[in-house]
Amino acid sequence: MTADLSLVSLVLTASPLVKGVLLLLLFASLASWTMIFQKAAMLRRARRLADEFEDDFWSGTELTGLYTRLSARKGNRSGMESIFLAGFKEFARLRKQRGLEATVAVEGVQRAMRVVLSREMDRLETHLAFLATVGSTSPYVGLFGTVWGIMNSFRALGNVSQATLAMVAPGIAEALIATAMGLFAAIPAVVAYNRYSNQVERLYTRYDAFLEEFSSILYRQADSGERSAA
């Protein structure tokens, strides 16, 4: 009698533990793909918003007018826009304090912007840890299912007097599906994690550079105002 070695048949006839491993890996793969698409859309939107804000900011627009316009805009704010709003709001508040040195004022502005920057990075890094976990553990989970399946195959062979390839092949093929499924779940997750980590790092560099440049602009304004008052 010829053994049915089709993929569906091997999965359906697998042991309960191997089926559990396959279901776990399938769930991990579906979850990682969902997060991959969500993260791609989030990072694409973050880059687009950063480009639009930089074009607006460096176009020569007066900072007070830019702050008023952005503050009145409805919707969720993120990226450089959030950093700018937090920094300028703190700068305007500190300028009302008489006798405050320009260096002290800018230090307070930088602290406010760093808080917002930290929140932005936490948001951008969402789900990256899950992708890293799927990418690093899925092959081992699949290997566990493979080892268990092969153990069961050889245990079953101990009950027969003469082993043939037809008796061994289905069990080994069934076990190797778990390894294949582990790789299927791990490879996209690893590729996506490396790609998105690089994109997040590049966005952080852009945000941090803007923060420093904006701080320099505010320092010059505070210093000129301090000299005028003197």
Secondary structure, 3 states (H helix, E strand, C coil): CCCCCCHHHHHHCCCHHHHHHHHHHHHHHHHHHHHHHHHHHHHHHHHHHHHHHHHHHCCCCCHHHHHHHHHHCCCCCCCHHHHHHHHHHHHHHHHCCCCCCHHHHHHHHHHHHHHHHHHHHHHHCCCHHHHHHHHHHHHHHHHHHHHHHHHHHHHHHCCCCCCCHHHHHHHHHHHHHHHHHHHHHHHHHHHHHHHHHHHHHHHHHHHHHHHHHHHHHHHHHHHHHHHHHC
